[in-house]
Amino acid sequence: MGQAGQQRSVQKKFGKQKGVKGVKTEKKTRKAPALKKNVVAGSVLILLAGRFRGRRVVFLKQLESGLLLVTGPYAINGVPLRRVNQRYCIATSTKVDLKGADYSSINDAYFARDGDKKKKDKSQGAFFSEESSKSQMPQEKKDKQKKMEEGLAKGLSADMKSQDR
């Protein structure tokens, strides 16, 4: 009928044992996912998400993390060098000649943020200070991006003129 004494309120958990240490497995490095079949260097993609959704961009290369390196170029449609997940892009059949542009120096570390800005002053005076805390892209990165996209932008503008006829 009833329980003699207090009823057990915690059930036993099978499979978890206290004090037993398992064999440590080494971390496997993740392999970059395979590219979609119609995404090749120089192909035009349409972005589906994010700030630049609906924009056409040029695919440059796949980074080690598996993300795609794309650019507008900035001079033509305002899309800078960006990393994009390939799930959020549609590949088109249009191809652009990259004219031997060298994007090998750009990797995931290029997009890393500075770690020294982590500690913020949370006082009331700092909150209402006139100083804007927006992070600006360093001028050297802007110059580097402009130099890399120069040939690509010229090739695109020539393609656009030939398509208008």
Secondary structure, DSSP 8 states (H G I E B T S, - for coil): ---SS----S---TT--TT-----------------TT--TTEEEEE-SSTTTT-EEEEEEE-TTS-EEEE--HHHHS--SEEE-GGGEEEEEEE---TT---TT--GGGG---GGG-S---SHHHHT-SS-------HHHHHHHHHHHHHHHHHHHHHHHHHH-
